[in-house]
């Protein structure tokens, strides 16, 4: 009796393992290493089903920071990348890891802070000027500190302002954007965030927009197809068809409209504008 | 609601399969270690007990490193699949179940073992008799193993990738919903997880108690 139960459960387990193996081994799958903000905003949940239906490919989105996504790309562990860290992307391409890199869409970063505004940032037009005020007044600033695209952007802004943020008021959270917004909210600090995540969390936090609209605060999202000569095992066809899909005018229109119903304005601006 | 149902089913499926595989390996292993005397037994006991406290995130990292396309087992194409989650969860559950079984069987009256041997039982028959005798301990072991894996987040995130409709389980779903600011959905998923844990543990406890009264 016991033997039979053991046998059956073993067979059962084997069946499940083998059945899931055969599913993963097909080359219809595309491993997409993507920045978290695209997933967290819900955009991927709209784009992926449309793409899968049109192309017959299946996308496996792995949401990580842009830094980690590009590390996956360098190892050949991803078929295609969706990232927002232009300087690192240029390095990635220059070192020969990528076949192509195309701009998909943009949105904007904003600097948010507590309504008391201890650093007096409100109304400041320039992001670097606002950071200088925050540093000079030793106000709390919460940093992603996770090598994400947003963190890289923050570092480049500090760099441009010729400030090296240090000390206790500079909190290195090493967390995702949502968590950082909540930490900044709790600690009554400032932080740099993409607008999409801020809008998603707006009703749960008291942070207000301090600086917006500076050209330094544009957030560029690109799709990178890795170099097939370096990674012969990658799904090149799938990667290219995903990149083409993102740049197709119908998809760009979907991107332009995404979020409008929920937030009253779009979260992302498509790279291709027909007009 | 449909999505939630899908996530619940995935959770139960991967944790259930992991638990079965882990139990099939860990119960004989725990029995052998617990019942036999050999040189270095204390060392093995120490190792198994360390394994009980094995950080799941470390298991996740090692499994991920092995399964990366660029890793030694990359040709299998298993990373970011349910199979990868099952592998990681099985590794996490094995030492937990082994340790509980070991301790449980050590408590069995040595005279019973002597008698059984004297009556000419084969090794397999002996194993069956001992398993019956130690049913309570085995159930406790399986419950502990289940508790360890159904609630695992880090390792499952790392090797599963939290892919919608595929490798998203309750724990990683909670993480994602929290990240998206959907605290209500996250909380609902948390409650479902708690309920599953409760129902399964309640069932096992009822079986356990029934058995101990007999």
Interface residues (C-beta under 8 A of the other chain):
Chain A: X2 X3 X6 X9 X10 X12 X13 X16 X17 X20 X21 X23 X24 X25 X31 X36 X39 X40 X41 X42 X45 X48 X60 X61 X62 X63 X75 X76 X77 X176 X177 X178 X179 X197 X200 X201 X204 X233
Chain B: X13 X17 X20 X21 X24 X68 X69 X70 X76 X77 X78 X79 X80 X81 X82 X83 X86 X124 X128 X131 X161 X162 X163 X164 X166 X176 X178 X179 X180 X181 X183
